[in-house]
Amino acid sequence: MSCIMSKRIFSRLSRLRSRTDEEAMWMVRTQNDHQAFARLVKRWEGPIRRLCARMTGDPDRGEDLKQEVFIRLFEKRGDYQPTARFSTYLWRMALNRCYDELRRQKRQRALISEADEAENGAGIEDKPSDAPGPDARAAAADEGEFVRQALLQLPEIYRAVVVLRHYEGLKLPKIAEVLEIPEGTVNSRMAEALSRLGRLLKPKLRDAPKAAQAAPGTQSAPAGHIDLGSEIDRHRLVLKSQISNLKSQI
């Protein structure tokens, strides 16, 4: 009897491990299968935590948001439809939670700013500056920190495509599915994001060796002319190199 029971347990575990994410989520939806849900959490908690941390710039808040995403995933299990890949569904849910959090933070900063103005009186010249202080500038001297801070200065729509592509390794068609926009729009957002990052990183790039700033085989543009395509390629080359060094740090 114990042998038969062991075989049944082993068979069930084997089937559970061999299920696709879509099948596992369907089991969660239709049967409230907690083992299947635990499998999904184990597989996806790392990527979702990284996404939330990079979108908000706060690893601790990223951990909280990750938990909220999976709580919402289970609470809304009845809404799941296996018409697309589970990963697309989960990335989208996590990004939407990040957008909600960023909007909340923006409202909170606005309220604090209004309260400070009311307390200090209008027209005071020496109000707090948004520019980083000496300690922040010293931290930004580190290449990885410099890129992280530049990324956080991007609007969310541009930050999302950079994080999904360069940090999480999603292909452009997949990003288009997650964001529910045409692939051409993903391309244009990526180009704009890299252009903005290039401008933000310019002080750092100015100090880098010239060989590291130019893509191999790229000819110099005529004096006074900026080749946007070459600029984007150059920023992408530098950014990819910097981000590859960051993956183990964030």
PLY file of the C-alpha trace (Angstrom):
ply
format ascii 1.0
element vertex 250
property float x
property float y
property float z
element edge 249
property int vertex1
property int vertex2
end_header
0.00 0.00 0.00
2.79 2.43 0.92
4.55 1.59 -2.34
1.42 2.38 -4.36
0.95 5.63 -2.44
4.57 6.63 -3.09
4.16 5.96 -6.81
1.04 8.10 -6.90
2.79 10.97 -5.14
5.81 10.67 -7.44
3.53 10.60 -10.49
1.68 13.71 -9.32
4.94 15.60 -8.68
6.26 14.59 -12.10
3.12 15.87 -13.81
3.30 19.09 -11.82
6.91 19.73 -12.84
6.19 18.97 -16.49
3.21 21.34 -16.77
3.60 24.54 -18.68
2.99 27.83 -16.88
-0.28 28.12 -18.77
-1.42 24.70 -17.59
-0.36 25.45 -14.03
-2.26 28.75 -14.01
-5.33 27.01 -15.46
-5.18 24.55 -12.57
-4.98 27.49 -10.18
-8.03 29.07 -11.80
-10.22 25.99 -12.10
-9.17 23.95 -9.05
-7.53 26.45 -6.66
-4.42 24.28 -6.98
-2.01 25.69 -4.37
0.84 23.43 -5.44
0.60 24.70 -9.00
0.52 28.27 -7.71
3.58 27.66 -5.53
5.39 26.37 -8.61
4.58 29.57 -10.50
5.72 31.74 -7.59
8.99 29.84 -7.27
9.73 30.23 -10.96
8.71 33.88 -11.36
9.36 35.63 -8.05
12.94 36.54 -9.00
12.15 38.20 -12.35
9.11 40.02 -10.94
11.08 41.30 -7.93
13.85 42.57 -10.24
11.34 44.28 -12.52
9.63 46.06 -9.63
12.93 47.09 -8.05
14.27 48.51 -11.30
11.08 50.35 -12.16
10.87 51.98 -8.72
14.58 52.21 -7.93
13.94 50.68 -4.49
14.85 47.00 -3.85
12.85 46.90 -0.62
9.76 48.32 -2.28
10.40 45.95 -5.17
10.11 43.01 -2.76
6.82 44.38 -1.39
5.43 44.93 -4.87
6.43 41.42 -5.91
4.36 40.00 -3.07
1.44 42.25 -3.99
1.62 41.08 -7.61
1.35 37.41 -6.64
-1.42 38.12 -4.15
-3.32 39.89 -6.91
-2.56 37.05 -9.34
-4.23 34.57 -7.00
-7.13 36.86 -6.10
-7.83 37.52 -9.79
-7.27 33.92 -10.89
-10.82 33.76 -12.20
-9.97 36.46 -14.76
-7.15 34.47 -16.35
-7.73 33.41 -19.95
-5.12 31.15 -21.61
-5.32 33.08 -24.89
-1.72 34.28 -24.53
1.39 33.11 -22.76
1.25 33.24 -18.97
4.50 35.21 -18.90
2.91 38.00 -20.95
-0.03 38.10 -18.53
2.25 38.24 -15.47
4.70 40.84 -16.86
1.73 43.08 -17.71
0.20 42.67 -14.26
3.52 43.49 -12.58
4.12 46.56 -14.76
0.64 47.87 -14.04
1.32 47.52 -10.32
4.59 49.42 -10.79
2.77 52.19 -12.65
0.25 52.45 -9.80
3.08 52.70 -7.29
4.93 55.36 -9.31
1.75 57.43 -9.56
1.24 57.10 -5.80
4.80 58.25 -5.16
4.32 61.20 -7.51
1.16 62.29 -5.68
2.93 61.91 -2.34
5.86 64.07 -3.50
3.44 66.72 -4.75
1.64 66.82 -1.40
4.92 67.07 0.50
6.08 69.85 -1.82
2.83 71.78 -1.32
3.08 71.35 2.46
6.67 72.59 2.45
5.74 75.63 0.38
2.85 76.44 2.71
5.08 76.09 5.76
8.02 78.06 4.43
6.03 80.70 2.56
5.97 81.51 -1.10
8.89 83.16 -2.83
11.66 81.80 -0.59
14.79 81.41 -2.68
16.65 78.74 -0.75
14.10 75.94 -1.09
15.41 72.35 -1.33
16.95 71.52 -4.69
16.28 68.40 -6.73
19.96 68.27 -7.70
21.93 65.50 -5.99
24.13 66.52 -3.08
27.84 65.74 -2.71
27.18 62.27 -1.28
24.78 61.40 -4.09
27.21 62.70 -6.69
29.97 60.60 -5.19
27.73 57.53 -5.35
26.83 58.35 -8.95
30.52 58.30 -9.81
30.21 54.54 -9.66
29.30 53.43 -13.18
26.51 51.14 -12.10
24.90 53.73 -9.85
25.19 56.34 -12.59
23.24 54.16 -15.01
20.62 53.27 -12.39
20.03 56.93 -11.57
19.82 57.83 -15.26
17.29 55.04 -15.82
15.08 56.37 -13.01
14.98 59.78 -14.69
13.28 58.32 -17.76
9.47 58.55 -18.02
7.84 55.23 -17.21
6.96 54.38 -20.81
10.63 54.55 -21.80
11.96 53.01 -18.60
9.73 49.97 -19.10
11.10 49.09 -22.55
14.71 49.46 -21.37
14.14 47.29 -18.29
12.27 44.59 -20.22
14.76 44.51 -23.09
18.17 45.12 -21.56
17.66 43.76 -18.05
15.13 40.96 -18.50
16.15 40.00 -22.05
12.70 40.13 -23.67
12.58 40.37 -27.46
10.85 43.33 -29.07
7.78 41.31 -30.21
7.34 40.03 -26.65
7.62 43.56 -25.24
4.95 44.66 -27.72
2.65 41.91 -26.41
3.28 42.83 -22.78
2.69 46.55 -23.35
-0.14 45.94 -25.83
1.37 48.32 -28.40
2.65 47.81 -31.98
6.21 46.57 -32.36
7.04 49.77 -34.27
6.06 51.77 -31.19
8.38 49.63 -29.06
11.21 50.42 -31.49
10.51 54.15 -31.38
10.29 54.15 -27.58
13.55 52.22 -27.35
15.28 54.69 -29.66
13.99 57.63 -27.64
14.92 55.96 -24.35
18.47 55.30 -25.51
18.77 58.83 -26.84
17.66 60.27 -23.50
19.96 57.93 -21.59
22.80 59.04 -23.84
22.19 62.65 -22.91
21.97 61.79 -19.22
25.13 59.69 -19.41
27.03 62.25 -21.48
29.09 63.60 -18.54
30.24 60.08 -17.78
30.85 59.18 -21.41
32.90 62.34 -21.90
35.49 60.95 -19.48
35.54 57.50 -21.06
38.25 56.53 -23.56
37.29 57.44 -27.11
37.58 53.83 -28.19
34.87 52.86 -25.71
32.56 55.63 -26.87
32.41 54.78 -30.55
31.05 51.61 -32.08
33.66 49.58 -34.00
33.80 50.45 -37.68
31.73 53.62 -37.30
32.98 56.55 -39.38
33.08 60.02 -37.92
30.21 62.29 -38.94
30.95 65.61 -40.65
31.72 68.51 -38.35
28.59 70.05 -36.90
26.40 67.11 -37.93
24.94 64.56 -35.50
24.01 61.20 -36.97
21.13 60.12 -34.70
21.42 56.48 -35.78
25.11 56.38 -34.89
24.43 58.15 -31.60
21.75 55.59 -30.64
24.06 52.71 -31.62
26.86 54.20 -29.54
24.64 54.70 -26.51
23.26 51.18 -26.90
26.79 49.72 -27.02
27.85 51.54 -23.87
24.57 50.88 -22.08
24.63 47.15 -22.83
28.17 46.92 -21.48
27.21 48.79 -18.30
23.98 46.88 -17.77
25.72 43.51 -18.16
27.88 44.54 -15.20
24.81 45.56 -13.22
22.77 42.37 -13.47
24.47 40.80 -10.49
24.35 44.02 -8.47
20.63 44.79 -8.47
0 1
1 2
2 3
3 4
4 5
5 6
6 7
7 8
8 9
9 10
10 11
11 12
12 13
13 14
14 15
15 16
16 17
17 18
18 19
19 20
20 21
21 22
22 23
23 24
24 25
25 26
26 27
27 28
28 29
29 30
30 31
31 32
32 33
33 34
34 35
35 36
36 37
37 38
38 39
39 40
40 41
41 42
42 43
43 44
44 45
45 46
46 47
47 48
48 49
49 50
50 51
51 52
52 53
53 54
54 55
55 56
56 57
57 58
58 59
59 60
60 61
61 62
62 63
63 64
64 65
65 66
66 67
67 68
68 69
69 70
70 71
71 72
72 73
73 74
74 75
75 76
76 77
77 78
78 79
79 80
80 81
81 82
82 83
83 84
84 85
85 86
86 87
87 88
88 89
89 90
90 91
91 92
92 93
93 94
94 95
95 96
96 97
97 98
98 99
99 100
100 101
101 102
102 103
103 104
104 105
105 106
106 107
107 108
108 109
109 110
110 111
111 112
112 113
113 114
114 115
115 116
116 117
117 118
118 119
119 120
120 121
121 122
122 123
123 124
124 125
125 126
126 127
127 128
128 129
129 130
130 131
131 132
132 133
133 134
134 135
135 136
136 137
137 138
138 139
139 140
140 141
141 142
142 143
143 144
144 145
145 146
146 147
147 148
148 149
149 150
150 151
151 152
152 153
153 154
154 155
155 156
156 157
157 158
158 159
159 160
160 161
161 162
162 163
163 164
164 165
165 166
166 167
167 168
168 169
169 170
170 171
171 172
172 173
173 174
174 175
175 176
176 177
177 178
178 179
179 180
180 181
181 182
182 183
183 184
184 185
185 186
186 187
187 188
188 189
189 190
190 191
191 192
192 193
193 194
194 195
195 196
196 197
197 198
198 199
199 200
200 201
201 202
202 203
203 204
204 205
205 206
206 207
207 208
208 209
209 210
210 211
211 212
212 213
213 214
214 215
215 216
216 217
217 218
218 219
219 220
220 221
221 222
222 223
223 224
224 225
225 226
226 227
227 228
228 229
229 230
230 231
231 232
232 233
233 234
234 235
235 236
236 237
237 238
238 239
239 240
240 241
241 242
242 243
243 244
244 245
245 246
246 247
247 248
248 249
